[in-house]
């Protein structure tokens, strides 16, 4: 088997660039919700590379500067709404909060209206979805009246 290191480097660089687009900066503490063994470790490592800090789990109770939620279809929509409330409650209005979900065609891919409904139930709006890795898309959550940055 031949390994294409140029392709691996390109994918890693792409993930790093996209991590910066999350809006996290050096020193930010980012809390991670609904982690499971299917998450994209390259995305996690890229966020940690940008912030210089380890991602914190759901039980972390210190101050946070942003959050990510790994969500898959089949998880309960009400649970997603509750998780959004938990993830956004400690944040300032302009702090980044993202829902990451498998891309269409992948196991666990979520319908956009499900994410929008859960976000609306939690008092949030969804920005335009973006690709964050080969298998995952992300959507930034914004408070009502907030604008995509």
C-alpha positions as CSV (number, residue, x, y, z in Angstrom):
1,X,0.0,0.0,0.0
2,X,1.3,3.4,-1.0
3,X,0.7,6.4,1.3
4,X,0.3,9.7,-0.4
5,X,1.9,12.0,2.2
6,X,1.2,15.1,0.0
7,X,-2.5,14.3,0.1
8,X,-2.4,13.7,3.9
9,X,-0.5,17.0,4.4
10,X,-3.1,18.8,2.2
11,X,-6.0,17.4,4.2
12,X,-4.3,18.3,7.5
13,X,-3.6,21.8,6.3
14,X,-7.2,22.2,5.1
15,X,-8.5,21.1,8.5
16,X,-6.2,23.6,10.2
17,X,-7.4,26.4,8.0
18,X,-11.0,25.5,8.6
19,X,-10.3,25.3,12.4
20,X,-9.4,29.0,12.2
21,X,-12.7,29.7,10.5
22,X,-14.5,28.4,13.6
23,X,-13.6,31.7,15.2
24,X,-11.6,30.3,18.0
25,X,-8.3,32.0,18.9
26,X,-5.2,31.3,20.9
27,X,-5.9,30.8,24.6
28,X,-9.7,30.1,24.1
29,X,-11.2,27.3,26.2
30,X,-13.6,25.3,24.0
31,X,-16.1,22.9,25.5
32,X,-17.0,19.8,23.5
33,X,-20.4,18.1,23.8
34,X,-21.7,14.7,22.6
35,X,-18.2,13.3,21.8
36,X,-18.1,9.7,20.7
37,X,-15.6,7.5,19.0
38,X,-16.8,8.5,15.5
39,X,-15.8,12.2,15.8
40,X,-13.1,13.6,13.5
41,X,-9.9,13.6,15.5
42,X,-8.2,15.9,12.9
43,X,-10.9,18.6,13.5
44,X,-10.4,18.2,17.3
45,X,-6.6,18.4,16.9
46,X,-6.8,21.4,14.6
47,X,-9.0,23.3,17.1
48,X,-6.6,22.5,19.9
49,X,-3.7,23.6,17.6
50,X,-5.4,27.0,17.1
51,X,-6.3,27.6,20.7
52,X,-3.2,25.9,22.3
53,X,-5.6,24.3,24.8
54,X,-7.2,20.9,25.2
55,X,-10.9,20.6,24.4
56,X,-12.9,20.4,27.6
57,X,-15.7,17.8,28.1
58,X,-19.3,18.3,29.0
59,X,-18.5,18.1,32.7
60,X,-16.1,21.1,32.7
61,X,-17.6,23.9,34.8
62,X,-15.0,26.7,34.3
63,X,-15.3,29.6,32.0
64,X,-15.5,28.9,28.3
65,X,-14.9,30.9,25.1
66,X,-16.6,28.6,22.7
67,X,-18.2,25.2,22.2
68,X,-18.7,22.4,19.7
69,X,-21.5,19.9,19.6
70,X,-21.0,16.6,17.7
71,X,-24.6,15.6,16.7
72,X,-25.8,12.7,14.6
73,X,-29.2,11.8,13.2
74,X,-30.9,9.3,15.5
75,X,-30.0,11.3,18.6
76,X,-33.1,12.9,20.1
77,X,-33.9,16.4,18.8
78,X,-35.0,17.5,22.2
79,X,-31.7,16.4,23.6
80,X,-30.0,18.5,20.9
81,X,-32.1,21.6,22.0
82,X,-31.1,20.9,25.6
83,X,-27.5,20.5,24.7
84,X,-27.5,23.8,22.7
85,X,-28.9,25.6,25.8
86,X,-26.1,24.0,27.9
87,X,-23.4,24.8,25.4
88,X,-24.5,28.5,24.8
89,X,-25.5,29.5,28.3
90,X,-22.0,30.3,29.6
91,X,-21.0,32.1,26.3
92,X,-21.1,35.7,25.4
93,X,-23.4,36.5,22.5
94,X,-20.6,36.7,19.9
95,X,-18.7,33.6,21.2
96,X,-18.5,30.7,18.7
97,X,-20.8,27.7,19.1
98,X,-20.9,25.0,16.4
99,X,-23.0,21.9,15.7
100,X,-20.9,19.4,13.8
101,X,-22.8,16.6,12.0
102,X,-21.9,13.9,9.4
103,X,-22.2,15.0,5.8
104,X,-25.1,13.8,3.7
105,X,-24.7,10.1,2.7
106,X,-22.6,9.3,5.8
107,X,-24.0,7.3,8.8
108,X,-25.6,9.8,11.2
109,X,-26.2,12.5,8.6
110,X,-28.8,14.9,9.9
111,X,-31.5,16.8,8.0
112,X,-30.9,20.5,8.2
113,X,-34.4,21.2,9.3
114,X,-33.8,19.0,12.4
115,X,-30.8,21.1,13.4
116,X,-32.7,24.4,12.7
117,X,-35.7,23.2,14.8
118,X,-33.5,22.2,17.7
119,X,-31.6,25.5,17.5
120,X,-34.9,27.5,17.3
121,X,-36.2,25.6,20.4
122,X,-33.0,26.7,22.2
123,X,-33.5,30.4,21.1
124,X,-30.8,30.3,18.4
125,X,-30.5,30.7,14.7
126,X,-28.3,28.6,12.3
127,X,-25.8,30.2,10.0
128,X,-24.9,28.8,6.6
129,X,-23.5,25.2,6.9
130,X,-19.8,24.8,6.0
131,X,-17.6,21.8,5.4
132,X,-15.2,21.2,8.3
133,X,-13.6,17.9,7.1
134,X,-14.0,15.1,4.7
135,X,-16.9,13.5,6.6
136,X,-18.3,16.4,8.8
137,X,-20.2,19.6,8.2
138,X,-20.7,22.4,10.7
139,X,-23.2,25.1,11.3
140,X,-22.5,28.0,13.6
141,X,-25.3,29.0,16.0
142,X,-26.2,32.6,16.5
143,X,-28.5,34.3,18.9
144,X,-31.7,35.7,17.4
145,X,-30.7,38.9,15.6
146,X,-27.1,37.8,15.4
147,X,-25.2,37.9,12.2
148,X,-22.9,35.4,10.6
149,X,-19.2,36.4,10.9
